[in-house]
Structures are given as C-alpha cells and as structure tokens.
Amino acid sequence: MNPVRWTASLLTLGILLPAQVAMGAAPTPAQILQFKPRQEGVLPGMPKPGEENACKVELVKGQGKGSGWILRDPSGQVLRRFFDTNDDNKIDVWSYFRDGQEVYRELDTNLNALPDQFRWVNAGGARWGVDVNEDGTIDGWQMLSPEEASQELVRAVATNNINRFRALLLTDADLKQMDLAGETGRQLKEKVATAPTRFLAAVAKLEGAKPSWLHLELGTPQCLPTDATGSRFDLIRHPRGTILMDLGGKTEWLQSGEMVQVGAAWKLVEGPAVGAISEDEGPRLAGRLDLDKDPELKKMVDELTAIDKDPAANGTPSEISKHHLRRADQLEKIVARMKPEDRESWIHQVADSLAGAAQVGKDADPAGLQRLASLAEQLNKATPGGNVAAYVVFRHLQAEYSQKLAKPGEDFGKVQLDWIARLTQFVTSYPKSDETVEALLQLGMVSEFLGKETEARNWYGQAAKNFGDKPQGIKAAGAVRRLDSEGQLLRIAAAPLANPQGAYDLTQATGKVVLVYFWASWNNQSIGDFAKIKALLETHGAKGLELVAINCDQTTAEAQSVVQRAGVGGVHLHQPGGLDGKLCTEQGLMVLPHVFLVGKDGKVINKNAQLATIEDDIRRQVK
C-alpha cells in the first residue's frame, strides 16, 4: 500500500497529518489514533496514558487481495484495523476494537474515501446503519434490534433531531418488501404520516430536558398471520414499547408506539409519547413497573441503572463477565418484588445477563453458566414445559455451546453432534415453546452442515408443520423445497439491480446453463467468489454459461459498488432483506453466499454447488 495515497485518504476525511511524515513510512500510532468513530456512543479501546509510543503499527495483507494497517497496544491486543479491500491504495474499511475484539466498523462501499455504512458488531451490538448521502448521519437501518431502536429514539428526542427519528420509521419500500397492501398497509402508512407531529409534541413536553436511555420493557411479540393482513408473510409486531429514561436524577417513561419487524431491523410505526400508558390505550404492558407507588422498587431500578452505567460494562472480558453477574443479582431482586404475572420479561433479562457472563471467552466467570443452569432447573420445577422455562433453558444451551466452540483444541465434530443431541432433547421437552422453532432450524442447519440431509429434511419439515404461521416455519418449508429441488424447476423472479422498477424471471435464461448465486456485500467471501465466477464465464460463457446473481442487501448502493469493482457480467438482481428476504425465505437459505447450478431446461442440477469444484459439472453441461 502506498503510504502517500493512504495519507491522502486521511486528509479527505479532514484529519490533518504532521508535515514531517516520511514519504515511505508507515503511519505512526498517533496518526492512526487521530481517527474517531463518526457515530456517537462508540467506546473503542485506547492505549493507557503514556503507552501510545509503545504501540506498534503492522502491515497486514488480505487473502489474495487487499492490505492495510493494524495498530496494537503494548500487550499485543488490536486497537484499530484500517484496510484497503480492493488494492486501490485507499482505505475503505475502518475497524475499531475493544479488548482485542472488533466492536464497530465504518465502510466505504462506493470507494470515494467517505464511509457510507456503519456497523456495531460483537460486544458493540448489532446495529447496521446506511448513510446514503455520506454526510455522517444514518439515513436508514439495515439491522436494528428493538432495544437499539428504543435507544436511538431516546437520542433523537434528547437532541430534538427529527431526521434521526425519521431514519427509524417504516418506509414505503419496507411495505413493498413485506408485501403489505390493503387495509393493514394503509393503517400503517397513516400512523407513520402522523409520527413526526407526535415526535415534536414529545420533545416539547420534555421542555428542553436531555433524557438518557435506561431500560426498555416489551411484551411478547405478536404475529399477525397472512390471512389477517393480505400479505404473503406474517407481520411480526410489538404493539408498544415502554422506555424508562433518566432526566437528571429522576425517571420518566416514554412510549415508543408500535414497532414492526422488517428483515433484520425493527422499525417504528408511530411517534413517541411521554408518560405512562393511559387507561383508554388498552391493557398495560406486562412487566410494567409502577415506581410512584412502590419506593422500594424504584430504589431497586435506580440501583440497576447505576450498574448499567458502571464503566466495567465496557471493561476487560473478566470485568464484563462480573458486571453481567452483578446485573443479574439486581434483576433477581426486582423479579422477587414484582407480581408473578409481571415477571416474564424481567426473568428473560436475568437469563440474558447470566448468558452474557458466560459468553465472554476464556475469562468468563463460571458462575454465569452455573446460575443459568440452576435458574432453568428452578423454572422447570415451577412451570414445567412453560415458555419462560423454555427461554431460560435455551439460553443455557446456547451459552454452553458457545463456550465449547471457543475452547482451544475442542473436537469440532463432537461439539456439533453434542449440540444436535441437546437440541433434540429440548424440542422433545418443549414442543410448543417460542424457542422451539429456532431450535428446529438449528437442528436442520447443523444436520445439513454435517451432510445428514435426511435428518435435516425431517427437522425442517417438523418446523414447517408445527410452526407454519411463523417466519422460521415458512423458511423451514423453503429449506425442504431446496433439499428436494434437484431435478425440479427453480423459480426465481426479482427486479434487476440497476432497475428496481424492472422485472426478470429465470425462465428468460432457458437454453443456458445458469449459475444462480445468492450473495450480500457484508460477506467478504463474495469478492473472491466473483473473481472465480468471472474466470468461469470467460472460459465457458461462449458455450452457454450464464450468471444470475441475486443480491440480498437492504439497499442497492453497496451491491452495485461490489459488482462494479468485480467487473463480472451476467444478470444481477436485487431482493432486499438478507436471509429474511422473500427469495431467501422461499429457498430456505440459511447462509450466504449460496450457489445453485441450473441446467438448460431450467431444472436444478446441484442445489448446493461449490465454486471450487463446480467446473467439471459445468463442462458436462455446456459441451
């Protein structure tokens, strides 16, 4: 990588470098540390005071392509990784680490030296924002949990930033993706239309106060089946969320209004409202705290707030583990104070905290897993086969599985077989719980990964039969179709990547051998895959080989930049929603990328083709 061009990239972002930097030298630690995350709330690792000069900058090479710089602290842990993915001598991925683990990255997908995507990963969260006009403000969310959506809502209210609020709202494109028309779609659009007015009213009611987020309370999500909405997919929604905020030492409630799930992101439908839910707004949210009537409960919640603000929450893995245990201790006190009918969401939090304590790596406190097992046993005795017990048992299984995967020298095959055995016992013990359909999908995925197709087909079939009204059940039915697809017509219809108003059907490729390639820009494997596909097309394209690539990103901008960079021909389509999108659901895809090989008659030859070994199959078909 040319350091002069790297310096130019820094200058493009407005970071002035010292004039004495040598033309051929690597950047210094101080120069790299001048970069700051563009989005607020990111807490990357920093060297201790006085240790900056002891940090080391290393050149790192990608696998076959790309290079960049890594900054390590004196102990060897990674602090920053700035990378050029396409060898054009410009940084296009800026990664920030904490405790040696990446927590946040910024991506320049159109290669103009300005980040346009922002991702929180690992312990940093699960947010993925897109900045269309590259002004540093997120315009929409590709991935967002309900908790993170509520946090963004409070930040928008605190700063009176209506554009930040608009980025959280359901859009017309979302409704189209969800295939929501008719009365349900009309009602949602009407609510969205009045949302900005409600937002401004909520800001005015707070009279200049700067609230900070403390806690979100949600009930069990609701599923509106297809026959009730007129859509091809069930609508998953939370009718309301209740957010506890801190107002300079006192607390206040904020109602989020309705939220709906669009792919991997939860979107707001309504504007917020300050205060408790009034009686005419319907039943109170399960788990609701009445702090005004219970001073002791208020004290407990305040203590939980203090724990959440403790810097240990972002400390070393050992500190994080102990922080989660402290949080679980306090949550258990709150649960004990509440009425039994109001405890469910809070017990979920206890389980999540104990699981968090167990899943920070080798420094995890063993008490997390032990207490999670004890809580599961306790709930099984109190409510055998119940939803709450199932939730906690499933979190315990996941935490235990995660620990085994991270253990050095562990036999991966044995871990997977043990995981299958434990999941099998779970679905037998809890045949109708909310977690069972996820466990069945996991059983199908792992069985498929291990080459046990018959078992995979059975697990997917069970999920489709018993949970056919849930998104996971619909995907499982697609997985069964995919496993049985060889010799069958593959039906693909979507809009061209460069023309969202257009249409393409796979039947248009009849008479050609077709590589059908599902992919997304967030998986870096696609860069290398496109290079292999380009070579295959150069060799066999004239003999009748065609590429039909289906991109599954939420928006087209990042996909178009990858395709342009790869320089690969063929037909390029777009189906938003990632693995939860329409086509991925119909085909039951569990991972991306995924490749089908389709014959000249439009029938599937290989339902799970591998690019490394596919050329012999192609030669037999195009001769």
BABATI-373647 format. One line per field, with one value per residue (C-alpha): x, y, z; residue in one letter. Coordinates in nm, 3 decimals, padded with zeros to 5 digits. Each point is the difference from the previous one (the first is absolute). Layout:
east X_... .
north Y_... .
up Z_... .
resn A_... .
This chain:
east 00.000_00.133_00.029_-00.034_-00.344_-00.092_00.086_-00.217_-00.288_00.047_-00.001_-00.322_-00.164_00.123_00.279_00.309_00.324_00.337_00.200_00.311_-00.148_00.252_-00.115_00.069_-00.080_-00.291_-00.239_00.089_-00.227_-00.084_-00.114_-00.226_-00.145_-00.105_-00.286_-00.317_-00.324_-00.246_-00.294_-00.049_-00.006_00.291_00.260_00.307_00.307_00.278_00.357_00.058_00.140_00.368_-00.015_-00.084_00.362_00.030_-00.282_00.093_-00.129_00.011_-00.068_-00.264_-00.081_-00.335_-00.050_00.091_-00.106_00.005_00.235_-00.006_00.133_-00.054_00.072_00.082_00.041_00.318_-00.163_-00.063_-00.377_-00.144_-00.131_-00.067_-00.006_-00.022_-00.021_00.001_-00.211_00.055_00.366_-00.079_00.224_-00.292_-00.134_-00.365_-00.055_00.075_-00.028_00.010_00.078_-00.048_00.177_00.138_-00.350_-00.151_-00.299_-00.065_00.089_-00.056_-00.013_00.047_-00.194_00.017_00.374_-00.002_00.190_-00.315_-00.169_-00.362_-00.076_00.045_-00.010_00.008_00.123_00.080_-00.016_-00.073_-00.352_-00.180_-00.083_00.064_-00.071_00.018_00.096_-00.123_00.128_00.323_-00.050_00.076_-00.369_-00.165_-00.297_-00.134_00.062_00.077_00.028_-00.145_-00.133_-00.300_00.234_00.230_-00.296_-00.126_00.348_00.012_-00.347_00.110_00.311_-00.219_-00.234_00.291_00.154_-00.330_00.130_-00.301_00.215_00.150_-00.356_-00.111_00.280_-00.175_-00.339_-00.162_00.032_-00.196_00.289_-00.038_-00.372_00.081_00.262_-00.249_-00.260_-00.242_-00.283_-00.369_-00.144_00.296_00.247_-00.228_-00.031_00.376_00.059_-00.252_00.180_00.338_-00.139_-00.087_00.317_00.211_-00.273_-00.009_00.379_00.004_-00.275_00.204_00.309_-00.205_-00.148_00.348_00.070_00.364_00.094_00.273_-00.117_00.225_-00.112_-00.020_-00.219_-00.255_-00.301_-00.172_-00.266_00.010_00.005_-00.325_-00.039_-00.269_-00.044_-00.019_-00.374_-00.051_00.227_-00.035_00.379_00.206_00.184_-00.107_00.037_00.207_-00.065_00.024_-00.316_00.196_00.323_00.054_00.336_00.132_00.208_00.223_-00.069_00.286_-00.056_-00.373_-00.171_-00.264_-00.177_-00.006_-00.239_00.154_-00.330_-00.026_00.310_00.007_00.275_00.137_00.271_00.266_-00.118_-00.279_-00.172_-00.216_-00.351_-00.111_00.142_00.098_-00.210_00.130_-00.143_-00.183_-00.257_-00.345_-00.285_-00.173_00.308_-00.075_00.157_00.314_00.325_00.090_00.289_-00.080_00.158_-00.211_00.286_-00.215_-00.192_00.297_00.301_00.193_-00.042_00.109_00.314_00.074_-00.043_00.226_00.264_-00.035_00.051_00.319_00.128_-00.074_00.202_00.301_00.311_00.057_-00.274_00.259_00.308_00.209_-00.176_00.037_-00.151_-00.284_-00.078_-00.016_-00.210_-00.260_-00.011_-00.057_-00.277_-00.160_00.015_-00.190_-00.253_-00.076_-00.083_-00.237_-00.164_-00.056_-00.174_-00.239_-00.330_00.039_-00.201_00.238_00.328_00.049_00.197_00.215_00.085_00.103_00.242_00.141_00.065_00.154_00.234_00.112_00.054_00.200_00.220_00.067_00.078_00.298_00.266_00.260_-00.033_-00.371_-00.101_-00.120_-00.277_-00.190_-00.055_-00.059_-00.267_-00.166_-00.027_-00.140_-00.258_-00.109_-00.044_-00.195_-00.240_-00.048_-00.120_-00.229_-00.145_00.103_-00.011_-00.086_00.119_00.212_00.172_00.062_00.153_00.248_00.086_00.066_00.227_00.190_00.045_00.122_00.247_00.138_00.034_00.177_00.249_00.082_00.054_00.244_00.196_00.347_00.056_-00.366_-00.111_-00.233_-00.182_-00.074_-00.122_-00.248_-00.128_-00.044_-00.185_-00.237_-00.065_-00.075_-00.225_-00.185_-00.067_-00.115_-00.258_-00.131_-00.039_-00.145_-00.191_-00.204_00.222_00.099_00.361_-00.077_-00.028_00.344_00.139_-00.151_00.164_00.332_-00.043_-00.067_00.296_00.252_-00.124_00.030_00.349_00.104_-00.137_-00.299_-00.262_-00.270_00.018_00.011_-00.310_-00.184_00.088_-00.094_-00.321_-00.092_00.057_-00.212_-00.283_-00.019_00.091_-00.123_-00.143_00.336_00.281_00.235_-00.260_-00.043_00.377_00.015_-00.257_00.227_00.296_-00.192_-00.074_00.367_00.118_-00.245_00.068_00.241_-00.185_-00.264_-00.052_00.159_-00.236_00.173_-00.155_00.136_00.084_00.330_00.260_00.030_-00.375_-00.222_-00.314_00.094_-00.058_00.198_-00.106_00.244_-00.195_00.164_00.324_-00.154_00.240_00.304_00.181_-00.046_00.199_-00.255_00.201_-00.165_00.227_00.026_00.272_00.049_00.155_00.352_00.008_-00.202_00.299_00.204_-00.304_-00.060_00.362_-00.054_-00.332_00.157_00.264_-00.271_-00.198_00.313_00.062_-00.353_-00.217_00.020_-00.117_-00.316_00.088_-00.195_00.017_-00.314_00.113_-00.257_00.120_-00.176_00.116_-00.265_00.093_00.165_00.284_00.244_-00.078_00.054_00.341_00.110_-00.123_00.171_00.322_-00.013_-00.066_-00.205_-00.270_-00.327_-00.343_00.002_-00.321_-00.092_-00.219_00.026_-00.025_00.310_-00.074_-00.349_-00.079_-00.265_00.219_00.232_-00.307_-00.158_00.323_00.058_00.353_00.180_00.333_00.134_00.151_-00.191_00.033_-00.242_00.103_-00.295_-00.013_-00.114_-00.349_-00.029_00.027_00.241_00.311_00.172_-00.190_00.315_00.276_00.354_00.191_00.329_-00.123_-00.279_00.194_-00.025_-00.380_-00.004_00.213_-00.241_-00.294_00.137_00.172 .
north 00.000_00.340_00.210_00.322_-00.108_-00.119_00.345_00.155_-00.218_00.136_00.355_-00.067_-00.073_00.326_-00.144_00.217_-00.197_00.141_00.134_-00.192_-00.347_-00.182_-00.077_-00.373_-00.048_-00.178_00.224_00.050_-00.114_00.365_00.052_-00.304_00.100_00.333_-00.189_00.012_-00.189_00.218_-00.136_00.084_-00.257_-00.207_-00.079_-00.147_-00.112_00.252_-00.042_00.086_00.350_00.006_-00.320_00.155_-00.007_-00.365_-00.100_-00.168_00.047_-00.309_-00.050_-00.269_-00.177_-00.143_-00.346_00.058_00.364_00.305_00.138_00.242_00.103_-00.154_00.191_-00.208_00.112_-00.096_-00.329_-00.099_00.055_00.157_00.356_00.097_-00.162_00.226_-00.200_00.047_-00.288_00.053_00.112_00.350_00.148_00.152_-00.116_-00.115_-00.186_00.164_-00.249_00.087_-00.259_-00.035_-00.271_-00.141_-00.047_00.212_00.199_00.249_00.055_00.264_-00.100_00.194_-00.217_00.235_00.062_00.379_00.019_00.080_-00.263_-00.068_-00.297_-00.035_-00.332_-00.088_-00.358_-00.255_00.165_00.334_-00.108_-00.100_00.330_00.059_00.348_00.138_00.360_00.056_00.358_-00.057_00.294_-00.208_-00.037_-00.341_00.014_-00.351_-00.321_-00.336_-00.175_00.124_-00.179_00.136_00.104_00.188_00.160_00.130_00.134_00.183_00.141_00.145_00.153_00.162_00.140_00.122_00.193_00.105_-00.163_-00.081_-00.139_-00.251_-00.095_-00.030_-00.251_-00.234_00.010_-00.259_00.103_-00.065_-00.222_-00.203_-00.050_-00.114_-00.242_-00.137_-00.025_00.190_00.158_00.032_00.119_-00.101_00.187_00.304_00.011_-00.023_00.282_00.221_-00.052_00.078_00.320_00.142_-00.122_00.318_00.213_-00.233_00.013_00.380_-00.005_-00.240_00.221_00.305_-00.180_-00.073_00.377_-00.015_-00.293_-00.230_-00.352_-00.303_-00.358_-00.237_-00.295_-00.132_-00.210_-00.209_-00.265_-00.316_00.091_-00.054_-00.184_00.114_-00.293_00.045_-00.057_00.295_00.245_-00.100_-00.033_-00.299_00.019_00.020_00.342_-00.010_00.296_00.146_00.209_00.227_00.033_00.183_00.170_00.108_00.320_00.193_00.375_00.130_-00.226_-00.064_-00.248_00.039_-00.234_00.027_-00.206_-00.113_-00.088_-00.294_-00.173_-00.248_-00.231_00.055_-00.251_00.039_00.345_00.108_00.315_00.254_00.058_00.279_00.306_-00.016_00.119_00.113_-00.161_-00.315_-00.174_00.140_-00.236_00.063_-00.118_-00.361_-00.256_00.095_-00.147_-00.321_00.061_00.370_00.162_00.238_00.186_00.277_-00.247_-00.212_00.203_-00.318_-00.121_00.342_-00.026_-00.341_00.136_00.295_-00.245_-00.197_00.326_00.068_-00.349_00.057_00.322_-00.166_00.023_-00.371_-00.065_00.094_-00.127_-00.314_-00.333_-00.094_00.333_-00.035_-00.349_00.121_00.301_-00.233_-00.199_00.317_00.097_-00.343_00.035_00.328_-00.127_-00.295_00.243_00.187_-00.324_-00.104_00.334_-00.025_-00.181_-00.345_00.101_00.292_-00.189_-00.159_00.272_00.057_-00.368_00.013_00.279_-00.208_-00.285_00.236_00.149_-00.343_-00.113_00.319_-00.080_-00.345_00.104_00.238_-00.261_-00.168_00.268_-00.072_-00.049_-00.364_00.122_00.135_-00.342_-00.164_00.252_-00.020_-00.378_00.044_00.256_-00.235_-00.285_00.224_00.118_-00.352_-00.109_00.301_00.009_-00.323_00.039_00.371_00.278_00.172_-00.325_-00.075_00.344_-00.047_-00.360_00.105_00.288_-00.248_-00.238_00.282_00.128_-00.349_-00.061_00.335_-00.087_-00.334_00.158_00.251_-00.262_-00.057_-00.350_-00.100_-00.265_00.201_-00.306_-00.129_00.345_00.004_-00.351_00.092_00.317_-00.212_-00.231_00.287_00.180_-00.324_-00.037_00.365_-00.028_-00.321_00.166_00.328_-00.088_00.322_00.270_00.321_-00.124_-00.342_00.114_00.163_-00.323_-00.199_00.233_-00.044_-00.378_00.018_00.230_-00.205_-00.327_00.148_00.128_-00.350_-00.150_-00.166_00.111_-00.244_00.120_00.363_-00.051_-00.154_00.287_00.267_-00.187_-00.010_00.376_00.065_-00.224_00.116_00.368_00.073_00.336_00.130_00.143_-00.282_-00.259_00.159_-00.003_-00.364_-00.091_00.174_-00.204_-00.323_00.117_00.084_-00.340_-00.165_00.241_-00.202_-00.097_00.267_00.339_00.286_00.296_00.336_00.338_00.335_00.353_00.074_00.155_00.309_00.034_-00.046_00.052_-00.274_-00.374_-00.314_-00.363_-00.293_-00.151_00.269_-00.199_-00.324_-00.163_00.102_-00.159_00.243_00.072_00.144_00.183_00.143_00.247_00.312_00.265_-00.048_-00.340_00.063_-00.346_00.140_00.202_-00.316_-00.190_00.258_-00.036_-00.377_00.051_00.251_-00.258_-00.264_00.236_00.087_-00.371_-00.130_00.307_-00.039_-00.362_00.099_00.067_00.287_00.167_00.110_00.167_00.098_00.262_-00.002_00.332_00.236_00.267_-00.020_00.251_-00.236_-00.284_00.213_00.113_-00.362_-00.112_00.296_-00.074_-00.370_00.073_-00.317_-00.026_-00.188_00.085_00.181_00.012_00.150_-00.144_00.196_-00.144_-00.219_-00.359_00.113_00.136_-00.148_-00.217_-00.118_-00.101_-00.179_-00.198_-00.055_00.141_-00.007_00.155_00.227_-00.036_-00.294_-00.145_-00.201_-00.153_-00.008_-00.189_00.118_-00.129_00.224_-00.291_-00.011_-00.213_00.082_00.161_00.080_00.056_00.088_00.240_-00.176_-00.327_00.106_00.018_-00.372_00.020_00.305_-00.173_-00.294_00.237_00.246_-00.245 .
up 00.000_-00.094_00.322_-00.198_-00.130_00.349_00.133_-00.271_00.118_00.351_-00.129_-00.193_00.333_00.144_00.219_-00.040_00.029_00.112_-00.293_00.106_-00.078_-00.216_-00.355_00.034_00.368_00.164_00.192_00.364_00.286_00.071_-00.360_00.005_00.338_-00.150_-00.164_00.208_-00.066_-00.185_00.197_00.366_00.278_-00.132_00.268_-00.174_00.191_00.057_00.121_00.363_00.071_-00.089_-00.206_-00.337_-00.123_00.099_-00.234_-00.327_-00.355_-00.223_-00.368_-00.054_-00.327_-00.106_-00.145_-00.363_00.001_00.223_00.261_00.288_00.338_00.344_00.319_00.308_00.359_00.198_00.109_-00.362_-00.007_-00.315_00.039_-00.364_-00.341_-00.305_-00.323_-00.378_-00.135_-00.374_-00.027_-00.126_00.274_00.189_00.334_-00.029_00.330_00.336_00.290_00.371_00.268_00.374_00.203_-00.324_-00.152_-00.277_00.127_-00.281_-00.364_-00.266_-00.367_-00.323_-00.243_-00.301_00.043_00.019_00.333_00.200_00.221_-00.091_00.227_00.375_00.184_00.368_00.044_00.272_00.344_-00.170_-00.094_-00.320_-00.170_-00.371_-00.131_-00.355_-00.082_-00.355_-00.048_00.198_00.236_00.309_00.094_-00.025_-00.240_00.056_00.189_-00.156_00.337_00.330_00.307_00.197_00.283_-00.234_-00.180_00.337_00.081_-00.333_00.068_00.335_-00.160_-00.267_00.267_00.215_-00.291_-00.163_-00.320_-00.214_-00.283_00.241_00.094_-00.364_-00.062_00.247_-00.173_-00.223_-00.367_-00.319_-00.113_00.320_-00.069_-00.352_00.128_00.254_-00.278_00.223_-00.192_00.072_00.328_00.219_-00.218_-00.011_00.379_00.045_-00.251_00.181_00.331_-00.157_-00.154_00.344_00.170_-00.049_00.162_00.301_00.019_00.018_00.264_00.215_-00.029_00.101_00.299_00.136_-00.003_-00.099_00.225_-00.133_00.082_-00.010_-00.061_00.296_-00.090_-00.249_00.097_-00.267_00.009_-00.211_-00.372_-00.188_-00.328_-00.245_-00.243_-00.375_-00.017_00.235_-00.186_-00.364_-00.021_-00.109_00.332_00.362_00.163_00.320_00.227_00.346_00.054_00.234_00.191_00.327_00.049_00.339_-00.030_00.237_00.026_00.209_00.298_-00.037_-00.227_-00.269_-00.241_-00.379_-00.212_-00.330_-00.165_-00.239_-00.142_-00.290_-00.121_-00.350_-00.079_00.269_00.109_00.232_-00.130_00.183_-00.128_00.236_00.168_00.368_00.296_00.339_00.313_00.104_-00.216_00.069_00.082_-00.332_-00.191_00.087_00.230_00.184_-00.125_00.181_00.237_00.040_00.308_00.206_00.164_00.146_00.218_00.104_00.128_00.076_-00.357_-00.126_00.211_-00.153_-00.354_00.082_00.122_-00.324_-00.190_00.195_-00.086_-00.371_00.008_00.167_-00.225_00.067_-00.257_-00.263_00.181_-00.039_-00.072_00.367_00.109_-00.251_00.131_00.360_-00.109_-00.153_00.323_00.206_-00.238_00.034_00.382_-00.016_-00.254_00.227_00.281_-00.233_-00.112_00.363_00.068_-00.295_-00.042_-00.158_-00.308_-00.066_00.021_-00.342_-00.182_00.308_00.036_-00.366_00.097_00.286_-00.243_-00.256_00.262_00.124_-00.359_-00.064_00.301_-00.144_-00.357_00.020_-00.074_00.220_00.271_00.056_00.362_00.031_00.231_-00.303_-00.157_00.338_00.103_-00.341_00.039_00.352_-00.119_-00.279_00.250_00.238_-00.272_-00.133_00.341_00.041_-00.355_-00.179_-00.376_00.026_-00.228_00.265_00.094_-00.369_-00.054_00.285_-00.093_-00.361_00.112_00.218_-00.293_-00.225_00.262_00.060_-00.375_-00.045_00.274_-00.162_-00.342_00.152_00.195_-00.155_-00.135_00.020_-00.253_-00.225_-00.131_00.350_00.106_-00.289_00.075_00.367_-00.107_-00.209_00.295_00.237_-00.247_-00.065_00.372_00.012_-00.280_00.158_00.342_-00.134_-00.319_-00.011_00.154_-00.178_-00.010_-00.150_-00.360_00.027_00.146_-00.288_-00.253_00.180_-00.015_-00.371_-00.065_00.197_-00.148_-00.348_00.078_00.110_-00.322_00.170_-00.253_00.104_00.360_-00.115_-00.215_00.295_00.238_-00.254_-00.075_00.368_00.030_-00.311_00.121_00.362_-00.047_-00.351_00.107_00.121_-00.218_00.106_-00.098_-00.344_-00.050_00.113_-00.268_-00.252_00.126_-00.063_-00.356_-00.052_00.124_-00.243_-00.288_-00.216_-00.317_00.070_-00.164_00.194_00.010_00.049_-00.073_00.117_-00.108_-00.175_00.229_-00.221_-00.063_00.309_-00.213_-00.244_00.011_-00.081_00.008_-00.007_-00.289_-00.215_00.032_-00.131_-00.245_00.204_00.291_00.288_00.315_00.243_00.265_00.315_00.178_00.220_00.018_00.375_-00.066_-00.129_-00.159_-00.289_-00.125_-00.052_-00.132_-00.272_-00.113_-00.038_-00.176_-00.239_-00.094_-00.056_-00.226_-00.201_-00.056_-00.056_-00.070_-00.377_00.038_00.184_00.365_00.159_00.342_00.184_00.323_00.264_00.246_00.337_00.151_00.131_-00.254_-00.343_00.050_00.172_-00.244_-00.308_00.123_00.057_-00.342_-00.167_00.185_-00.092_-00.367_-00.042_-00.265_00.006_00.139_00.334_00.203_00.336_00.275_00.327_00.348_00.028_00.102_00.106_-00.346_-00.228_-00.225_00.279_00.200_-00.298_-00.054_00.371_-00.015_00.336_-00.101_-00.272_-00.253_-00.149_-00.352_-00.213_-00.334_-00.240_-00.329_-00.342_00.075_00.307_00.244_00.293_-00.056_00.331_00.288_00.199_-00.253_00.107_-00.223_00.075_-00.156_-00.235_-00.328_-00.080_00.033_-00.228_-00.266_-00.009_-00.055_-00.257_-00.235 .
resn M_N_P_V_R_W_T_A_S_L_L_T_L_G_I_L_L_P_A_Q_V_A_M_G_A_A_P_T_P_A_Q_I_L_Q_F_K_P_R_Q_E_G_V_L_P_G_M_P_K_P_G_E_E_N_A_C_K_V_E_L_V_K_G_Q_G_K_G_S_G_W_I_L_R_D_P_S_G_Q_V_L_R_R_F_F_D_T_N_D_D_N_K_I_D_V_W_S_Y_F_R_D_G_Q_E_V_Y_R_E_L_D_T_N_L_N_A_L_P_D_Q_F_R_W_V_N_A_G_G_A_R_W_G_V_D_V_N_E_D_G_T_I_D_G_W_Q_M_L_S_P_E_E_A_S_Q_E_L_V_R_A_V_A_T_N_N_I_N_R_F_R_A_L_L_L_T_D_A_D_L_K_Q_M_D_L_A_G_E_T_G_R_Q_L_K_E_K_V_A_T_A_P_T_R_F_L_A_A_V_A_K_L_E_G_A_K_P_S_W_L_H_L_E_L_G_T_P_Q_C_L_P_T_D_A_T_G_S_R_F_D_L_I_R_H_P_R_G_T_I_L_M_D_L_G_G_K_T_E_W_L_Q_S_G_E_M_V_Q_V_G_A_A_W_K_L_V_E_G_P_A_V_G_A_I_S_E_D_E_G_P_R_L_A_G_R_L_D_L_D_K_D_P_E_L_K_K_M_V_D_E_L_T_A_I_D_K_D_P_A_A_N_G_T_P_S_E_I_S_K_H_H_L_R_R_A_D_Q_L_E_K_I_V_A_R_M_K_P_E_D_R_E_S_W_I_H_Q_V_A_D_S_L_A_G_A_A_Q_V_G_K_D_A_D_P_A_G_L_Q_R_L_A_S_L_A_E_Q_L_N_K_A_T_P_G_G_N_V_A_A_Y_V_V_F_R_H_L_Q_A_E_Y_S_Q_K_L_A_K_P_G_E_D_F_G_K_V_Q_L_D_W_I_A_R_L_T_Q_F_V_T_S_Y_P_K_S_D_E_T_V_E_A_L_L_Q_L_G_M_V_S_E_F_L_G_K_E_T_E_A_R_N_W_Y_G_Q_A_A_K_N_F_G_D_K_P_Q_G_I_K_A_A_G_A_V_R_R_L_D_S_E_G_Q_L_L_R_I_A_A_A_P_L_A_N_P_Q_G_A_Y_D_L_T_Q_A_T_G_K_V_V_L_V_Y_F_W_A_S_W_N_N_Q_S_I_G_D_F_A_K_I_K_A_L_L_E_T_H_G_A_K_G_L_E_L_V_A_I_N_C_D_Q_T_T_A_E_A_Q_S_V_V_Q_R_A_G_V_G_G_V_H_L_H_Q_P_G_G_L_D_G_K_L_C_T_E_Q_G_L_M_V_L_P_H_V_F_L_V_G_K_D_G_K_V_I_N_K_N_A_Q_L_A_T_I_E_D_D_I_R_R_Q_V_K .
